[in-house]
Amino acid sequence: MSVTLLLVPLAVAGAAAIKAASDRGADGVCQVRTRMRDVTLLADALRDTGATVTTADDRMTAVWGEVGATFACDTEGIWGAHFTGADQARAVELVTATDAAYGRRVQQTVLERLRDQAPAAGLRLESETVDDNAGVRLVFEVERT
């Protein structure tokens, strides 16, 4: 018996999943709400987009050249970004790129856990394929005991 898991990269659904409640205030700050929750994955995703990242307490700062963003976590555990040096379109573009990088990071983390935990669950990885959209198909063989 075998088990097949198909992991569709979160980046594919990323743009739709960004809770793009973005608006531009009179102070020139563009605020964008994201679906990202894990601070480590978020920092890594920001770096993947070319940002220089600094963390302090409950805030994270990312800088891409002249564009800066301060990320803070709300009461629901979702990170929001406050951009300076960018118009609304550029802010949403950066969040979309970060969201895609975050999705890839989540996918990598899930794949590592599946590979690591499969033997304890009595599964042996038989094959792994990656499609053109970065979807990963893992086929596990159920080991009989």
Secondary structure, 3 states (H helix, E strand, C coil): CEEEEEECCHHHHHHHHCCCCCEECCCCCEEEECCCCCHHHHHHHHHHCCCEEEEECCEEEEEECCEEEEEEECCCCCEEEEEECCCHHHHHHHHHHHHHHHHHHHHHHHHHHHHHHCHHHCEEEEEEEECCCCCEEEEEEECCC
